[in-house]
Amino acid sequence: MSRLGNLGARLYRGEVGYDFIGKRKIWYGVSILITITAILGLAVSGLNMGIEFKGGAVFTTDTKAKVSVSQAHEDAVEASGHEAIVQELGNGGLRIQITEVDTQKADEIKAQLSEDLGIPEAKINADLVGPSWGEQIANKAWAGLGIFMVLVVVYLAIAFEWRMAVAALIALIHDITITVGVYALVGFEVTPGTVIGLLTILGYSLYDTVVVFDSLKEGTHGITKQTRWTYSEIANRSINGTLVRSINTTVVALLPVAGLLFIGGGVLGAGMLNDISLSLFVGLAAGAYSSIFIATPLVADLKEREPQIKALKKRILAKRAAAAAKGESVEDEGDGRAGDPDGDTEPAGAVVGQRRESGGHGRTPRNRR
């Protein structure tokens, strides 16, 4: 078995693990800092909306220009008075995109570009794009996002509970905010492809979160009938048990997206790939982070405010303190499952086999299926 696979098995069995829940305030602080940075970037720089949202003109040539791309960019800016995006096409021609240009201005720019680029005006194709089309796309995207959020909350509240629905919603908002903030900070153009990417990452983010929630739901079944594990401890075991799976799925999803972003958009210069690949790359990474460091710790925080769970934690801590005072190990006092009448029982679905840090190796519980 590979080292990663062996680590995953040990994490699942509870033999090793990281205290995600215990250090949740650190991750909350990191997330708040990143989110504030993203919001500031959005407030200061704003989003670089594409031509589909602002409207404008796209000039394309089917023959190679007599000037370089950088020179064509300078000529386009000078001719239009607006910022321009110039890309070289596969046939050697150019694609010049200029926002906020009307029909009359487009004709003047076309004539000036013909002179500057050394290409006959008839060889330059001009397409006008109205801002209303992009506005319709944006409105439909916001409507789709709102419907998606409502359906997610309703489904999770029914399939799990309302605390998990709230935590998942906060994690999704966290992912979207960071992704949009990165676009503002790096200045990448926002196009309909970006909107599609933003909607796509929500599914990936939710998938990782639901995997952990499902493990947590199983592990906490009948939790109040035992006095061995607190809710936060079982939540932490659920994260560790699915950690390698989350890492594997995220890495596999990120690899092709990274190829589009860094190789296609960066090395090969296919800038049109950046609009969707950046949103997918940042969103997938943020989604994997939020499912581990945000969603489940939030559930644990909300759940441990319940009177029953709060009383359970108090009983468990008192029991451990009494056992420590007698020099005994809590592990030695019972070997049951949730729902057993023997007193010191273990919640169904909880990861077993982990040695306690308070002293003694104890007895390894039976791993029933």
C-alpha positions in Angstrom: 0.0 0.0 0.0 1.3 3.5 -0.8 2.2 5.9 1.9 -0.7 8.1 1.2 -3.1 5.2 1.2 -1.6 3.9 4.4 -2.0 7.3 6.0 -5.6 7.5 4.8 -6.4 4.1 6.4 -4.7 5.2 9.7 -6.7 8.4 9.7 -9.9 6.6 9.1 -9.2 4.2 11.9 -8.3 7.1 14.2 -4.8 5.9 14.8 -3.4 9.4 13.8 -5.1 12.7 13.3 -4.9 16.5 13.4 -7.1 18.5 15.8 -9.0 20.6 13.3 -11.8 21.4 15.6 -9.6 22.3 18.6 -7.7 24.8 16.4 -10.8 26.1 14.7 -10.3 29.7 15.9 -7.0 29.8 14.0 -8.7 28.8 10.8 -11.6 31.2 11.4 -9.0 34.0 11.8 -7.3 32.9 8.5 -10.6 32.8 6.7 -11.6 36.2 8.0 -8.3 37.7 7.0 -8.5 36.3 3.5 -12.1 37.4 3.1 -11.4 40.9 4.3 -8.5 41.1 1.8 -10.8 39.9 -1.0 -13.5 42.5 -0.1 -11.0 45.3 0.1 -9.6 44.3 -3.3 -13.1 44.3 -4.7 -13.9 47.7 -3.2 -10.6 49.3 -4.3 -9.9 47.8 -7.6 -13.4 46.6 -8.7 -14.0 43.9 -11.3 -12.7 44.2 -14.8 -15.9 43.5 -16.6 -15.6 42.1 -20.1 -17.1 43.5 -23.2 -20.1 41.2 -22.9 -21.1 43.2 -19.8 -19.9 46.7 -20.7 -20.6 46.6 -24.4 -18.2 47.6 -27.1 -16.6 46.4 -30.3 -14.4 43.5 -31.4 -12.1 43.9 -34.4 -10.6 40.9 -36.0 -8.2 40.6 -39.0 -7.7 37.5 -41.1 -4.2 38.5 -42.2 -1.1 39.2 -40.2 -0.6 42.8 -39.2 2.7 44.6 -40.0 3.1 45.6 -36.3 3.6 43.5 -33.1 0.9 42.8 -30.6 2.2 45.4 -28.2 2.3 48.0 -30.9 -1.2 47.1 -32.0 -2.3 47.5 -28.4 -0.9 51.0 -28.3 -2.5 51.9 -31.6 -5.9 50.6 -30.4 -5.7 52.6 -27.2 -4.7 55.7 -29.1 -7.4 55.3 -31.7 -10.3 54.6 -29.2 -9.3 56.4 -26.0 -10.2 53.3 -24.1 -8.2 50.3 -22.8 -7.9 47.5 -25.3 -7.2 43.8 -25.2 -5.2 42.5 -28.2 -4.7 38.8 -28.9 -2.9 37.1 -31.7 -5.0 34.4 -33.5 -3.8 31.1 -34.8 -3.8 32.3 -38.4 -1.5 35.2 -37.5 -4.4 37.8 -37.4 -5.3 39.9 -34.4 -8.4 40.2 -32.2 -8.8 43.6 -30.7 -11.4 44.1 -28.0 -12.4 47.6 -27.0 -15.2 48.3 -24.4 -17.8 51.1 -24.3 -17.7 51.9 -28.0 -20.8 52.8 -30.1 -21.4 52.3 -33.8 -20.1 55.7 -35.0 -17.0 55.4 -32.8 -16.4 51.9 -34.0 -16.3 53.0 -37.7 -13.7 55.7 -36.8 -11.6 53.2 -34.9 -11.7 50.7 -37.7 -10.5 53.3 -40.2 -7.6 54.3 -37.9 -6.6 50.7 -37.2 -6.5 50.0 -40.9 -4.0 52.8 -41.3 -1.9 51.9 -38.3 -1.9 48.1 -38.8 -1.2 48.3 -42.5 -4.3 46.2 -43.3 -7.0 47.2 -45.8 -10.2 48.3 -44.0 -12.2 45.6 -45.8 -10.0 42.9 -44.2 -10.9 44.1 -40.7 -14.2 42.7 -39.3 -16.0 44.8 -36.6 -18.6 43.2 -34.3 -20.6 45.4 -31.9 -21.7 43.9 -28.6 -24.5 45.6 -26.6 -24.3 45.7 -22.8 -27.9 44.4 -22.5 -26.9 40.8 -23.4 -24.3 40.7 -20.6 -26.7 42.2 -18.2 -29.3 39.5 -19.0 -26.6 36.8 -18.4 -25.7 38.4 -15.1 -29.3 38.7 -13.9 -30.0 35.1 -14.8 -26.8 34.0 -13.1 -27.8 35.8 -9.9 -31.2 34.3 -10.0 -29.7 30.8 -10.6 -27.3 31.4 -7.7 -30.2 32.4 -5.4 -32.3 29.4 -6.3 -29.3 27.1 -5.9 -28.6 28.5 -2.4 -32.2 28.0 -1.3 -32.3 24.5 -2.6 -29.0 23.6 -0.9 -30.2 24.9 2.5 -33.6 23.1 2.2 -32.0 19.8 1.1 -29.3 19.8 3.8 -31.8 20.8 6.5 -33.9 17.8 5.5 -31.1 15.3 4.8 -29.0 16.3 7.8 -30.1 19.3 10.0 -30.4 23.0 9.9 -27.0 23.6 11.6 -25.3 21.8 8.8 -27.3 23.7 6.2 -26.3 27.0 7.8 -22.6 25.9 7.9 -22.6 24.8 4.3 -24.2 28.1 3.2 -21.6 30.1 5.0 -18.8 28.0 3.4 -20.3 28.6 -0.1 -20.5 32.3 0.5 -16.9 32.2 1.8 -15.8 30.4 -1.5 -17.6 32.9 -3.8 -16.3 35.9 -1.9 -12.7 34.7 -2.1 -12.9 33.8 -5.8 -14.5 37.2 -6.8 -11.9 39.0 -4.6 -9.0 37.3 -6.4 -10.5 38.4 -9.8 -10.5 42.0 -8.5 -6.9 41.7 -7.2 -5.3 40.2 -10.3 -7.4 42.2 -12.7 -8.5 39.3 -14.9 -11.5 40.0 -17.2 -14.9 38.9 -16.0 -16.8 37.2 -18.8 -19.8 34.8 -19.1 -17.2 32.1 -18.8 -16.3 33.4 -15.4 -19.9 33.3 -14.3 -20.1 29.7 -15.4 -17.0 28.9 -13.5 -18.4 30.5 -10.3 -21.5 28.4 -10.6 -19.5 25.3 -11.2 -17.3 25.5 -8.2 -20.4 25.6 -5.9 -21.0 21.9 -6.7 -17.4 20.9 -6.0 -17.4 22.8 -2.7 -20.7 21.3 -1.6 -19.6 17.8 -2.5 -16.6 17.8 -0.1 -18.8 19.3 2.6 -21.5 16.7 2.3 -19.0 13.9 2.4 -17.8 15.1 5.8 -21.3 15.8 7.0 -22.4 12.3 6.1 -19.6 10.8 8.2 -20.4 13.2 11.0 -24.1 12.2 10.9 -23.2 8.5 11.1 -20.6 9.0 13.9 -23.0 11.1 16.1 -25.9 8.7 15.9 -27.0 8.1 19.5 -24.2 10.3 20.9 -26.1 11.2 24.1 -26.2 7.5 25.1 -22.5 7.3 25.6 -20.0 9.2 27.8 -16.7 8.6 25.9 -16.6 11.2 23.1 -17.8 14.7 22.8 -19.5 16.1 19.7 -16.4 18.1 18.7 -14.2 15.0 19.0 -16.4 12.9 16.7 -16.5 15.9 14.3 -12.7 16.0 14.3 -12.6 12.2 13.6 -15.0 12.7 10.7 -12.7 15.3 9.1 -9.6 13.1 9.6 -11.4 10.1 8.3 -12.3 11.8 5.0 -9.2 14.0 4.7 -7.2 11.9 2.2 -10.3 11.5 0.1 -10.9 15.2 0.0 -7.3 15.9 -0.9 -7.3 13.3 -3.7 -10.5 14.6 -5.3 -9.3 18.2 -5.1 -5.9 17.5 -6.6 -7.4 15.4 -9.4 -9.8 18.3 -10.2 -7.2 21.0 -9.9 -4.6 19.4 -12.3 -6.5 19.9 -15.6 -7.7 23.3 -14.4 -4.1 24.3 -13.6 -3.1 23.2 -17.1 -5.6 25.5 -18.6 -4.6 28.4 -16.4 -0.8 28.2 -16.2 0.0 26.4 -19.5 -2.8 27.4 -21.8 -3.3 30.9 -20.5 0.2 31.7 -19.3 2.7 29.8 -21.4 0.8 29.5 -24.7 -0.9 32.9 -24.3 -4.5 31.7 -24.8 -5.8 34.5 -22.6 -9.4 33.6 -23.3 -8.9 30.5 -21.1 -8.1 32.6 -18.1 -11.7 33.8 -17.5 -13.0 30.4 -16.6 -9.9 28.6 -15.5 -9.0 31.1 -12.7 -12.5 30.9 -11.2 -12.3 27.1 -11.2 -8.8 27.0 -9.8 -9.4 29.4 -6.9 -12.9 28.1 -6.2 -11.9 24.5 -6.1 -9.0 25.3 -3.7 -11.2 27.5 -1.5 -14.0 24.8 -1.5 -11.6 22.1 -0.3 -10.4 24.5 2.4 -13.8 25.6 3.6 -15.2 22.0 3.8 -12.4 21.0 6.2 -11.6 24.2 8.1 -14.9 26.1 8.1 -18.1 24.1 7.6 -17.5 21.2 10.0 -16.0 23.4 12.8 -19.0 25.7 12.5 -21.4 22.7 12.9 -19.5 21.7 16.0 -19.8 25.2 17.4 -23.5 25.4 16.7 -24.2 21.9 17.9 -22.4 22.2 21.2 -24.7 25.1 22.2 -27.5 22.6 22.5 -28.4 21.8 26.1 -28.1 18.1 25.6 -24.8 18.2 23.9 -23.5 20.8 26.4 -24.5 18.5 29.3 -22.9 15.5 27.6 -19.6 17.4 27.2 -19.8 18.4 30.9 -20.4 14.7 31.9 -17.5 13.5 29.8 -15.0 16.0 31.1 -16.1 15.3 34.7 -15.6 11.6 34.1 -12.2 12.1 32.6 -11.2 14.3 35.5 -12.3 11.7 38.0 -10.5 8.9 36.1 -7.3 11.0 35.9 -7.5 11.7 39.7 -7.6 7.9 40.3 -4.8 7.3 37.8 -7.2 5.2 35.6 -7.8 5.3 31.9 -11.2 6.0 30.5 -10.5 3.5 27.7 -10.5 0.6 30.2 -14.0 1.2 31.5 -16.1 0.0 28.7 -16.2 -1.4 25.3 -19.7 -0.9 24.1 -21.6 0.9 21.4 -24.1 3.7 21.4 -27.4 2.4 22.7 -25.8 -0.3 24.8 -27.0 -0.3 28.5 -23.5 -0.9 29.9 -22.8 2.8 30.6 -19.5 3.8 28.9 -20.4 3.3 25.3 -19.1 4.6 22.0 -21.2 6.3 19.3 -22.1 4.2 16.3 -19.9 5.0 13.3 -17.2 6.6 15.4 -13.6 5.9 14.3 -12.1 3.3 16.6 -8.6 2.2 17.5 -7.1 5.6 18.5 -5.0 5.6 21.7 -5.8 8.4 24.2 -3.2 11.0 24.9 -4.0 11.2 28.6 -2.0 8.1 29.4 -2.0 4.3 28.9 -2.6 2.4 25.8 -5.9 1.0 26.8 -7.8 -1.7 25.1 -8.7 -1.4 21.4 -12.4 -1.5 20.9 -13.9 -4.1 18.7 -14.3 -2.8 15.1 -17.8 -3.9 14.4 -19.4 -3.3 11.0 
